[in-house]
């Protein structure tokens, strides 16, 4: 236990790595959403070619390990265009997340009653106006529970960027464990930090789900 003070002194160093993991997670989720939402709309409302492209994108990205995508970007494309490890991690996880977000958003869009689209078109709205004003506001609310699960997955997958030398939480935990020879304590602390990040994220999104939950017909009657 004589190494315990060294581990305590290393806690700020580990928390800095956790902040880097959070930054990667946030950027990957945002980029995944920005890519996944248009693809989900193409999948539902696009013509046959556009829908097939979106489906193929989803099948390919969901069929590849995130680490392989990261290596392709960092070691493959970087031979032509230099990509920093942080950016490579954000892009790789963003692409992988976009395929899953596309599917969960597609499901949420399709769960909105088709009659609402027909009613909006009957009132003179264009398809784009009906999607943006009627369908998407409801679909995004319905997608929150599934999106919460995706956020937790990306938080955990952010640990993969250690493989390209980025000093995020897991990489720093390895360094502290090697220095203190207290692997069990250090990695348990690392696991606790990951659990805390995931737990706080899920609780926050659970709260958002309750705030933005669509009222049931019975609740609307009251």
N, C-alpha and C positions, 0 to 999 in steps of 0.2 A: 504493500500500500504506500510505500515511500514515493512512488511515482504519481500518486493521486494529485498532489499540488501542481505538478507539471501539466496534468490533464485539465485541471481547473484553470490554469493560466492560458491554456490553449483554447478555452471555450470561445473567447472573442474571435479567434482565428477561424474556428469552425462555423461560427455564426455568420462571418463574412462570406464563407463559402455557401451557406444557406441562402443568403441574399442573392448571390449569383445564380443559384439554382432557381430561386423565385423569379428573377429577371428572365431567365431562359424560358421558364414555364409560361409566364405572362405573354412574352413575345410569340412563343410557339402557338399558344391558344388563339391569340388575336390573328396571327397570319393564317392559322388553320381555319378560323371562322371566315375570314375575308375570301379565302379560296373556296371553302366548302359551301358557303351559302349560294354563290352563283351556280356552282355545279349542281346543287340540290334543285335549284329552280330549273336548270336545263333538264335535269333528270325527270322532273314532273311535267313541266310545261313546254320543253323544247321539242323540236321535230325529231324524227327517228335518228338522224345522224348525230345531233347534239346529245340526245339522251344516251345513245350507244357510247359516245365518247366519255360522258360522265360516268357511265357504268364501268367502262374499261379502266378508267382512272382509279375508281374505287377498288376494283378487283386487284389491280396490280399493286397499289400502295398498301392495301390491307394484307396482301400476300407476302410482303417483304418485311423482314425484321428491321426495326428502327436503326439498329446498329449498322446494318448493311447499307442503308440509305445514307447514314452519316459518313461511313467510310468512302462511299462513292463520291460524295460531295467534297470531303476533305482531302482524300488521297487521289481520287480520280480527276475530278474537275479542277482541283487546285494545281494540277500539273500544267493547266492552261491559264486559269485565272486564279490568282492567289486569294484564298478565302480564310480569314482568321478563324481559330477554333470556336470562338463565341458565336460568330455569325453562322458558321457551318452547323453548329448545334441547333441554333434557333430555326434555321431553314429546314434542316432535316426533320426535326420534330414537328415543325409546322406543316410540312408536306404530309407526313404520316398522320398527324392529327386531322388534317383537312379531309382525308378519305373517310375517317370515322365520323367527323362532324357532318360531312355531306349526307351520310346515311341517317344519322339521327335527325337532322333537319328535314330530310326528305320524308321521314316518317311523321314528323310533326306537321309538315305542310299537308300531307295526305290525310291526316286525321281531322283537319278542318273540313266541315261539311261542304261538299261540292255545290250544294244549293246556295251557299253564300256567294260563291263566284257567279252563279247564274243570276242571282238577284241583283248583284252589283252591275253585271253587264246589261241587265234589263233596265236599270236606272240610267244607263248611258255612259257608264265608266268604261274606259279601255281596259284591256287585260292587265297592263302594267299598273294602272291606277288601282284596280281591284286587288292585285297582289300586294302592293305596298300599303294600301289603306285598310284592307279587310283581312287578307289571309296572313301576311307576315306578322302583324301585331299579336295575333292569336297563336300562330305557330311558334314564335320565339318564346312565348310563355310556356307552352306545352313542352318545349325542348329542354327546359331548365333541369329537370331531374336527370335526364340522360347526359346533359352537358356537365352536370356535377360529377358523374362517373368518369367522363372523359378528362376533366380537369385533374382528378386524382391520378389517373393513368399517366398523364403528361408530367405531373410532379415527380412521380417515381421514375419515369423514363429519362428525366433530366440528368439522372445519375450516369447515363451512358456517355455523356460528353467527357467523362474522365479518360475515356479511351483515346482521345485526341489531345490529351495533355492539358486540358482546361482545369484549373484549380477550383472546382466547385466543391460541394460538401463532401462527397465520397472521396475525392482525390485528397482533400485536406485531412480527412479522417485516416487515410492510409499513411500519410506523412506523419501525423501525430502518433499513430500506433507503432510505426517503425522507430520513432524516436524514444517513446516511453516504454516499449515492450509490454503494453497493456492493451492488447488487441480486443479482448472481450469487453472491457469497460468502454473503450473508445468507440467500437462499432455499435455497442448498445446505445451509447449516447447519440451516435449518428442515426440509428434507427428511431430513437425517440424524437429527434428533430424532424425527420421525414414524416413520422406519424403525426406530429403536431401540425406541420404544414398541411397535410392532407385533411386532418380532422377539422382544422379551422376553415379551410376552403369549403369542405362539404357542409359544415354548419352554416356558413355564410350563404351558400347557394340554397340550402334548405329554407333559410329565412327569406331569401329572395323569392323562392317558389311560393311561399305562403302569402307574401305581399302582392305578387303579381298573378296569383291564381285566378283562373277564370271562374266566375260564379256558376253554380249549377242552375238548371231551370227552376228548381224549387226555391233557391236563394233569390233568384231574380223576381220570383213571384211575390216574395216578401219585401 
